[in-house]
Amino acid sequence: MLQVSFLRENTDLVVKRLAKRNMDARPLVEKAIQLDEQRRKLQTELDNVLAESNKLSKEIGILFKSGKADEANKIKEQTSELKDSGKDLSEKLNNTIESLNELLHNIPNVPNELVPEGQNEEDNLEVFKAGEIPELGEGALPHWELVKKYDIIDFELGNKITGSGFPVYKGKGAKLQRALISYFLDKNTAAGYDEVLVPLLVNSDSGFGTGQLPDKEGQMYHVTADDLYLIPTAEVPATNIFRGDLLKKDELPKAITGYTPCFRREAGSYGAHVRGLNRLHQFDKVEIIRIEHPDRSYAALEEMVEHVKGIMNELELPYRVIRLCGGDLGFTSALTYDFEVYSTAQEKWLEISSISNFENFQANRLKLRFKNEDGKNQLVHTLNGSSLALPRVVAGLLENNQTEQGIRIPKVLVPYTGFEYID
């Protein structure tokens, strides 16, 4: 959530940057500033009324003690009027605050200057590419056929148990999942991230803190009886570990990693592009999260990108890094880099990671601050990234590594899987 002070002091900049999201934000920004001015005016009036009421109450007490009951009763009539006025002002103030917050909750984060202009994913900017795309023979299969051939993932069985988008991993398929999770966590902890194991259900305060609520409420599974949400990513519970904290400057940065299953309704997702592992309702993902001093959050973002590059290089997969344009940028993000693996059998790029800097947008919602050099409380910057999401990594591994001998396992994973081929 953007701060009103930032909107007031940088109105033209905010409007210009939000235009990258293909929106005219000026009416919303000016309305927010107007509501904040109204809020401050009402607050001042209410404070004055309460101060006058307290002053008169003290006078009444003194008059009664002095035996001047008649004078005291006359003043009591004034305090009664002040109480009515205070009640009215308090109601107006609360309504104004509610309207202001509702408006602020619907203004997305301001894109960084590096965010390219564009309408959708077609306008994203490729900034890096690595790895050789293998040439597969005529008999090459997409991953949804390979998993049947080797009996390692069963989509029909998952559909029987739960529904579409909930696959069952079997045999070497299950071991590959476990191997990838362990490998990703080991790489992350070796890079200085502290491992956490977090709940898979969160309350609405946590969903609001990281921006899933109210923006993506329809995409989350809601346990209505308890008003809890199944997590769409470990980012939500892991970032909320720090909700409401006031950190010391020397406690920064905070760097954590965690594995969780993730749950997404993916309402309205149909067609060939969501076939097999391309899009699921339940999937496994390892996340990295950083809480940073504002002065070095973009350096941290680049470090996270380089970290994931290292993992992709070890997995021996062809991949690219793209910078999201304004029209494809997430609601809470100021700058996002997506990693995509090339699916040789499908002949297309599949997203496997998003690494984002939210600047202080999430921190303002989380009330997550640190004491700066001047001893004042200041919002931190939050960042997160997938390191990595498993389904499309598995799809890439299966399709790009299919051979006559079977599916070759990258060397770095063999100590984790215990086998070199799926055959």
N, C-alpha and C positions, 0 to 999 in steps of 0.2 A: 504494500500500500504506500502510495506517495504521500509525503508530508505536505501539509498546506503551506507551510513556510517556504518549501521548495517551489511549489506552484506559484506563489506570490512573487518570489524573487526571480523566477526564471520563466515567466509566463510564455514569452515568445519562443524561447528555446524548447520548452516542453511541447508546445503546439507544433513546432517545426519537426521535432524528432518523432512525435506520435503520428505525424503525417506519413512516416515510413510504414506505419501499420495500416495505411490507407483509410485513415479516419480524420475527421475534422474535430479536434478535441477542444477547440477554443470555447464553445458554449459550455462544455462540462467543466473546464478549468475555471472559467470566469464565474460560473454558478457556485463552484466549491469555494472560491475566494469570497464571494458575496455571502454565502452561508456562514463562513468562518467569521466574517466581520459582524454579521448579525449575532452569532454566538457570543462573541466577545462583548458586544454592546449589552446583550441580555445578562451576561455574567456580571458585568460591572453594575448594572441596575440592581440585580438581585443582591450582590454584595453590599451595596449602599443601603438597601431596604433592611437587610439582616443586621447590618451595623447599627442603623437607627433604632431598630426594634430592640436590640440588646442594650443600647444606651438608655432607652426609655424604661426598659424593665428594671435596670439598676436604679433609676430615679424613683420608680414606683416603690421599690423596696425601701429606699431611704425615707420617702414621704410617709409610708405606713409606720415605719419605726418612729417617725417624728410626730405621729398622731395627726397627720394631715390627710385623712382618708378621702375627703372630698376632692382634693387636688389629685390624689393618686388615682381615684376612679375616673376622673376626666382624662387623664393620660392613658388609662387602660383602654379607653375607647379608641385612641389613636393607634395603640399597639394592635388592636383587633383589625383595624383597617390595614395596617402594615402587613399583618399575617395573611390577609386575603390577597393583598397585592403580591406578597412573596410567593404564595401558592400559585398564582396566575403566572408570574414570571418564571417560576421553576418549571411549570408545565410547558411553557413556550420554549424555554431553554432545552429541555429534554427532547422536545420534538425537533428542534433545530439541529441538535447534536445527532439525533437519529437520521435525519435527512442528509446531513453532511457525511456521516459515516457510510450510509448506503451509496451515496454518490462516489465517494472515494474508493469504495470496494469494487466499483465497476470501471474505474480508470486503470488501464494496463500500465505496466512498467514502461519507462522511457527507453527506447532503443539507444544503444551506444552508437557513436558516430561511425563505427566500422560496419554497422549493419547495412547491407546493401538494400536499395529500394527494390520492390517487387511485389507481385500479387500472390504467388503461391510457390510450391516447391520447384516449379520449372525455372524460377528466377533465383534460386540459391546459387551461391558462388563456390566453385570448387577451388580449394586452396592447397591441396596436397593429394598425391596419389602414389601408391607403392605396391609392389608385388606383381608377378607375372600371371596373367589370366591363362590357365591351362587350356590346351586344345584337347577336347574330349572326342572319343570316337563316336560313330553313328549310333551305337547302342547305349549312349549315356542317358541316364534317367534322372528326373527331378527327385528331390528328397522324399516326397510322399510315396513314390514308387520304391525307392531304395529301402525305406524303413519296413515296407512289406516284404521285400525280397530277403532281408536279413532278420526279419522279425524282431526289431528293436524298439519300435514305437507303434502303439496300437490306437488309432484314432477312433475306430468303431467301438472298441471296448470302453474307451473313455466316454463315448456318447451313450453307451448302455448304462454306465454307472452314474453319470451326471448330466451330460449333454455335449453338444458340439463345442470344441475349443478347450476341452479338458482331457488331453491325451494321457495314456498310460505308457510309461517307459519300462522296457523289459530287458533283461539280460545285459548285453554289452551296451545297450542304449542307456540303461539306468546307470551303469558304471561310468559311461562317458559324461553323463550329467554330473555325477558326484566328483569326477576327476576335474572337470572344468571349474566347478565351484571352489574346490580346494586349491587349484592352481591360481585362480583369480585372487582369492583371499591371501594366499602366500605372497603373491606379487605385490599386493597392496600393503600388507603389513611390513614387508621388506622395504617398502618405500616410505615408511614412517606413519602409516595410517593405523590407528588403534581399532582392533576388531570389537564389534558390539553385536549382540543378538537381541533383537527388539521384538515387541509384540506385533502381531499381524492384524490386530484390530486397534483403531484409534477413535478418540472422541471427536466431536465437531470442532472443539478448540484447536486440536492438532491439525485437522483438515483445513481450517481457516488460516492457521499460522503459516503454512507453506503454500497457500493459494489454491488448493484443490477445491475448497469451498469459498464462495458459492459458485465459482467459475465452472467446475467440472463435476458437479454433484450427480448429474445424470449418468456419468461414466463409472461411478463407484457403486459397489454392492453395499446396500444399507441394511443393517440388522435393526429393524424398526423397533422391536420390543425393548432393546437396550440403548437405542440411538447411538450405535457404534457403526463404523465403516471398515470394511475389509480394505487393506492398504493397496493402492495402485502401484506403489514403489516404496522401497526402504527409505527413500528421502523423507517421507512424511514422519514416521516415528523417530528416525535417527536425528533429524534436524530439530525436532521438538524436544529432544533431550535437553536442549539449551534454552527452551522457551522461558522468558521472564528473568533470565540470568543477567547479572551485572559482573562482567569479567574484568580482571586486571589486564593492563596492557601487556604485561610479560606472560600472560596466559595464552596469548595469541601466537601462532594460529592453533586452532583445534582441527585435527584431521582424524576422521573415523571412517571405517569401512564395515559393511555388513551384508550378509546374504539373507534374502527372504524370498519366499514365493510371493508373487504379485497377482492381483486380481483386478481385471478390468472388464466392464460389461461390453465395451466395444459395440454399443448400440448402433444399428444401421450399417454394420460392416458386412458386405456381401460380395461375391464374385471371385474370380480366379486369383486376384491379388492377395486374398486372405487364405488361400488354400494351404493345407498342411501346417507347417510351423510358422508360416508368414505372419499370422496374427492369431493369438490365443486369448482365452478368458483367464486362464491360469498359467503362469510361467515363472521360471526362476531367474533371478537377477542378483548380481553383486554390485553394490553402490559405493561410491566414494564421496565424502562430504567434507567441506572445509569451511571453517569460520575464520574470517580474515580481517586484518586491519584494512580499512578502506584504501590506504596508500599502496598496498601491494596485491590487491585482489586480482588485478589483470595479469600480473606476473604469475600468480597462483593458477589462474585459468590456463595459461600457456604451459605451466608445469604439468597440469592434469592432462592436457592434450598430448604432451610428449610421453607421459606415462602410459597412456592407452596405446599410443603408436608402438611403444616397446612391446606391449603384449601382443598386438596384432602381428608385428614382425616375427615374434617367436612362434605364433600359430601358423606362420607361412601361408597366410591368406592374402589375396589381392583386395586392397581396400582403398578408400579415399576419404578425405576429410572435406566437409563443406561448411560454409558459413551461412546460416539461415538468413533469408531476406526478411524484411519487415512484415510481409504478408503471411509468412510461415512461422514467425517467432511466437513462442509460448507467451501466455498472458503475463507471467511473473518475471520473464527473462529480460535482461538488458542486452545480452549477447550469447549466442549459442553456436557451438560447433557440433555437427553430427558426423559420426563415423558410419560408413556404409561398406559392407562386404559385397563382393561381386558373386552372384549366383550364376555359375557357368551354365548349368542345365536350364535355368529359367531365363538366362540372358538379360538380367537386370540387377540393379543395385538394391540391397536390402539394408535398412537402417539397423544398427546394432548398438549404438550409443549416442546419447546426447550429453554434452558437457556445457553447463551454463553458469554464467555469473548473474546473480540476481541483484547485485549491489546491495542497497539497504532496503529493498522492497519487501522481502520476506522478514527481515529483521524488525522493521517497523510494526508488522503484524504480530511478530513474536515477542515484541518488547525486549529484544536482545541487544544489550549494550555493553560497552567497555568504558573504563575511565581513560580519557586521553591525556596527552602531555600537560594540559592545563588543569587537570583534575576534574574536568567536566564529563558528564555522561554523553557518549556518542554511539550511534548505531553502528554495528559491525556490518561487514559484507558477507553474504552467504553464497556458496557455490556447491554444485553437485554434479555428478556424472555417473554414467553406467560403466562399470568396469568388470564384467560386461553383462549385457542381457543375453541369455543363453539360446533361445529358440532359433534365431536367425544365424547365430554363430554355428550352431549344430547343423543347420541347413547348408551353410557355406562349407563346413568341413566335409559333410557327406557328399555333396555334389562335386566339389572341386577335387576331392581326393579319391574318387572312385577309380579303381583299376581292375584289371582282369583277376588279380589276386584277392581283391576285396577292397574295402575302404581303408586307406592308409591313415594311421594316426600320426599327427605331428610329433617329432622327437621329444619336444618339451613336455608332452602329455603322457608319454609312455610310462614314466615312473609312477604316474597317478593311476593310469588305467590298468597297467599290468599286461597289456597286450599291444601289439603293433598294428594289427589289422582287425577290422570287423569282417568276418567271413562266414 
